[in-house]
Amino acid sequence: MLRPVFAANWKMNNGPTAAVEFMRSFISVYPKQNDRTVIFFPPALSVAPVRAAVRERADLLLGVQNIHWEAQGAFTGEISASMARDAGATVVLVGHSERRHVFGETDEECGKKVVAAEKAGLTPMLCVGEKLEERERGETESVVLRQLRAGLSGLSAPHSGPLLIAYEPVWAIGTGKTATPADAAAVHRVLRAELSAFAGEKAGRVPILYGGSVNQGNASALLAAENVDGLLVGGASLDPNTWLSITTA
């Protein structure tokens, strides 16, 4: 996956009609790139129009925001990894802070989703990050390492399959507060070291993204930080012009 990696998490925004308009507007001004990757994570109902829009663009990937770890069954409202793959997705978010702290997703469940994604041929983007009170207690490193280890626990080591990691401090998501480039670099360094223990020399192939109130004003500085291989963007990815500014930073 070419770096930097720019990931747009639309959350519960941009239904099918809005998704068509967004993609038409964005693609019309974003020429094909050979030095970066852009991933879209639309809501489930907007997967089809985004798939249609990126079909001829290898530099634009389609992802889904969530999967269930079971292959099928009586899980109303859920989608399986194989269904996501069949719908054209190649990447899946796992353990986003809102899944963890709004919907109660556990470290163990994140681990099962990573395994399900790999079995279905999806690339998991495992999200890790600490809450404000954990940061204030000096627990940032222990929290992100616990989440990383649990998320990868079902994979064989040394791991050589496709994988993405996103550090998203919970206190910086949707709050307007952003970790400084130095803050991001420090945590990414810890994550990179742990990945080296897990994947050996191939750890360097795993992009580590930063997410948390990223906008067009701070994107370049964050990307310049050591070990920051890309950006996971929420609200600032909802406007095509703003998203263009970030993806061309």
C-alpha positions as CSV (number, residue, x, y, z in Angstrom):
1,M,0.0,0.0,0.0
2,L,1.6,3.3,-1.1
3,R,2.3,5.8,1.5
4,P,1.1,8.2,2.8
5,V,-2.3,6.6,3.4
6,F,-5.3,8.9,3.7
7,A,-8.4,7.3,5.2
8,A,-11.8,9.0,5.2
9,N,-14.2,7.7,7.9
10,W,-17.5,9.2,7.0
11,K,-19.2,7.7,10.1
12,M,-23.0,8.1,9.9
13,N,-22.8,10.7,7.2
14,N,-23.2,10.8,3.4
15,G,-26.0,8.4,2.4
16,P,-26.1,7.0,-1.1
17,T,-27.2,10.2,-2.9
18,A,-24.7,12.3,-1.1
19,A,-22.0,9.7,-1.6
20,V,-22.6,9.8,-5.4
21,E,-22.2,13.6,-5.4
22,F,-19.2,13.6,-3.2
23,M,-17.3,11.0,-5.3
24,R,-18.2,12.8,-8.5
25,S,-16.9,16.1,-7.1
26,F,-13.7,14.7,-5.6
27,I,-12.7,12.5,-8.5
28,S,-13.2,15.3,-11.0
29,V,-10.4,17.3,-9.3
30,Y,-8.2,14.5,-7.9
31,P,-6.1,12.9,-10.7
32,K,-4.8,9.4,-10.4
33,Q,-1.9,9.3,-7.9
34,N,1.1,6.8,-7.9
35,D,2.7,8.0,-4.6
36,R,-0.2,7.7,-2.1
37,T,-3.3,5.7,-1.2
38,V,-6.8,7.1,-0.4
39,I,-9.3,4.9,1.4
40,F,-13.0,5.7,1.8
41,F,-15.0,4.2,4.7
42,P,-18.6,5.1,3.9
43,P,-21.6,3.9,5.9
44,A,-22.9,0.5,4.8
45,L,-25.7,1.8,2.6
46,S,-23.3,4.0,0.6
47,V,-20.8,1.2,-0.2
48,A,-22.3,0.5,-3.6
49,P,-22.0,4.0,-5.0
50,V,-18.5,4.5,-3.7
51,R,-17.5,1.1,-5.2
52,A,-18.8,2.2,-8.5
53,A,-16.9,5.5,-8.3
54,V,-13.5,3.9,-7.5
55,R,-13.8,0.9,-9.8
56,E,-11.3,2.2,-12.3
57,R,-9.0,3.9,-9.7
58,A,-6.3,1.6,-8.1
59,D,-5.2,4.5,-5.9
60,L,-8.7,4.8,-4.3
61,L,-9.8,2.0,-2.1
62,L,-13.1,1.1,-0.6
63,G,-13.5,0.1,3.1
64,V,-16.2,-0.7,5.6
65,Q,-16.6,0.8,9.0
66,N,-17.3,-2.5,10.9
67,I,-17.8,-6.2,10.5
68,H,-19.0,-9.0,12.7
69,W,-16.5,-11.8,13.5
70,E,-18.9,-14.6,12.7
71,A,-19.2,-15.7,9.0
72,Q,-23.1,-15.8,9.1
73,G,-26.0,-16.2,11.4
74,A,-28.7,-14.5,13.4
75,F,-27.0,-11.1,14.0
76,T,-29.5,-8.6,12.8
77,G,-28.0,-5.4,11.6
78,E,-24.5,-6.8,11.2
79,I,-22.4,-7.7,8.2
80,S,-19.7,-10.4,7.9
81,A,-16.2,-9.9,6.5
82,S,-17.1,-12.1,3.5
83,M,-20.1,-9.9,2.7
84,A,-18.0,-6.8,2.9
85,R,-15.5,-8.4,0.5
86,D,-18.2,-9.4,-1.9
87,A,-19.5,-5.8,-1.9
88,G,-16.1,-4.6,-3.1
89,A,-14.4,-3.6,0.1
90,T,-10.7,-4.3,0.6
91,V,-10.2,-2.7,4.0
92,V,-12.1,-2.7,7.3
93,L,-11.9,-0.5,10.4
94,V,-11.6,-2.5,13.6
95,G,-11.8,-1.1,17.1
96,H,-12.6,2.5,16.2
97,S,-12.9,4.4,19.5
98,E,-16.7,4.9,18.9
99,R,-17.1,1.2,18.5
100,R,-15.2,0.6,21.7
101,H,-16.6,3.4,23.9
102,V,-20.1,4.0,22.4
103,F,-21.0,0.4,21.5
104,G,-18.9,-1.4,24.1
105,E,-16.7,-3.4,21.8
106,T,-14.0,-5.2,23.8
107,D,-10.3,-5.9,23.0
108,E,-11.2,-9.6,22.6
109,E,-13.9,-8.8,20.1
110,C,-11.5,-6.6,18.1
111,G,-9.1,-9.5,18.0
112,K,-11.8,-11.8,16.6
113,K,-12.7,-9.2,13.9
114,V,-9.1,-8.9,12.8
115,V,-8.9,-12.7,12.3
116,A,-12.3,-12.7,10.4
117,A,-11.0,-9.9,8.2
118,E,-7.8,-11.7,7.3
119,K,-9.7,-14.9,6.5
120,A,-12.0,-13.1,4.2
121,G,-9.1,-11.3,2.4
122,L,-9.8,-7.9,3.9
123,T,-7.0,-5.7,5.3
124,P,-7.8,-4.7,8.9
125,M,-7.1,-1.2,10.1
126,L,-6.8,-1.8,13.8
127,C,-7.5,1.4,15.8
128,V,-5.9,2.0,19.2
129,G,-5.9,5.0,21.6
130,E,-6.2,6.2,25.1
131,K,-9.0,8.2,26.8
132,L,-8.2,11.5,28.5
133,E,-8.1,10.1,32.0
134,E,-5.8,7.4,30.9
135,R,-3.5,9.9,29.3
136,E,-3.5,12.1,32.5
137,R,-2.5,9.0,34.6
138,G,0.4,8.4,32.3
139,E,-1.1,5.2,30.9
140,T,-1.0,6.0,27.2
141,E,1.7,3.5,26.3
142,S,0.2,0.6,28.4
143,V,-3.3,1.2,26.9
144,V,-2.2,1.3,23.2
145,L,0.0,-1.7,23.7
146,R,-2.7,-3.7,25.4
147,Q,-5.1,-2.9,22.5
148,L,-2.6,-3.6,19.9
149,R,-1.6,-7.0,21.4
150,A,-5.2,-8.0,21.9
151,G,-6.1,-7.0,18.4
152,L,-3.3,-9.1,16.8
153,S,-3.5,-12.0,19.3
154,G,-5.3,-14.3,16.8
155,L,-2.7,-13.9,14.1
156,S,0.3,-16.0,13.7
157,A,3.7,-14.4,14.5
158,P,5.8,-13.4,12.7
159,H,2.9,-11.9,10.7
160,S,3.3,-11.1,7.0
161,G,-0.2,-10.3,5.9
162,P,-1.6,-6.9,5.0
163,L,-2.3,-4.7,8.0
164,L,-2.8,-1.1,9.0
165,I,-2.7,0.5,12.4
166,A,-4.3,3.8,13.4
167,Y,-3.5,5.7,16.6
168,E,-6.5,7.8,17.5
169,P,-6.3,9.3,21.0
170,V,-9.9,9.3,22.2
171,W,-9.5,12.8,23.8
172,A,-8.7,14.2,20.4
173,I,-11.6,12.8,18.4
174,G,-14.2,15.4,17.4
175,T,-13.0,17.7,20.2
176,G,-10.9,20.0,18.2
177,K,-7.9,19.0,20.3
178,T,-5.1,17.3,18.4
179,A,-2.0,15.5,19.6
180,T,1.0,17.5,18.5
181,P,3.3,16.0,15.9
182,A,5.7,15.1,18.7
183,D,2.9,13.4,20.7
184,A,2.0,11.4,17.7
185,A,5.6,10.5,16.9
186,A,6.2,9.2,20.4
187,V,3.2,6.9,20.4
188,H,3.9,5.7,16.9
189,R,7.4,4.9,17.9
190,V,6.1,2.6,20.6
191,L,3.7,0.9,18.2
192,R,6.4,0.4,15.6
193,A,8.6,-1.2,18.2
194,E,5.8,-3.6,19.2
195,L,5.1,-4.4,15.6
196,S,8.8,-5.3,15.1
197,A,8.5,-7.8,17.9
198,F,5.3,-9.2,16.2
199,A,6.2,-9.1,12.5
200,G,10.0,-8.9,12.5
201,E,11.7,-7.1,9.6
202,K,8.3,-6.9,7.8
203,A,7.0,-4.5,10.5
204,G,8.2,-1.6,8.4
205,R,5.6,-2.5,5.8
206,V,2.7,-1.8,8.2
207,P,1.5,1.8,7.8
208,I,0.7,3.5,11.1
209,L,-1.8,6.3,10.7
210,Y,-2.7,9.2,13.1
211,G,-6.4,10.1,13.7
212,G,-7.9,12.7,15.9
213,S,-9.3,16.1,14.8
214,V,-7.1,16.1,11.7
215,N,-7.9,19.1,9.4
216,Q,-6.3,20.9,6.4
217,G,-4.5,23.1,8.8
218,N,-2.5,20.4,10.7
219,A,-2.3,17.6,8.2
220,S,1.1,18.5,6.7
221,A,2.7,18.9,10.1
222,L,1.3,15.5,11.4
223,L,2.5,13.8,8.2
224,A,5.9,15.1,8.7
225,A,6.2,13.5,12.1
226,E,8.4,10.5,12.5
227,N,6.6,7.1,11.9
228,V,3.4,8.8,10.9
229,D,2.5,7.1,7.6
230,G,-0.9,8.6,7.0
231,L,-4.0,10.1,8.5
232,L,-7.4,8.7,9.5
233,V,-9.8,11.6,9.1
234,G,-13.4,12.0,10.3
235,G,-15.3,15.3,10.0
236,A,-12.8,17.0,7.7
237,S,-13.3,14.2,5.1
238,L,-17.0,15.0,4.6
239,D,-16.4,18.0,2.3
240,P,-14.8,17.2,-1.1
241,N,-12.7,20.3,-1.2
242,T,-11.4,20.0,2.3
243,W,-10.6,16.3,1.7
244,L,-8.8,17.2,-1.5
245,S,-6.6,19.7,0.5
246,I,-5.7,17.0,3.0
247,T,-5.0,14.2,0.5
248,T,-2.7,16.5,-1.5
249,A,-0.9,17.7,1.6
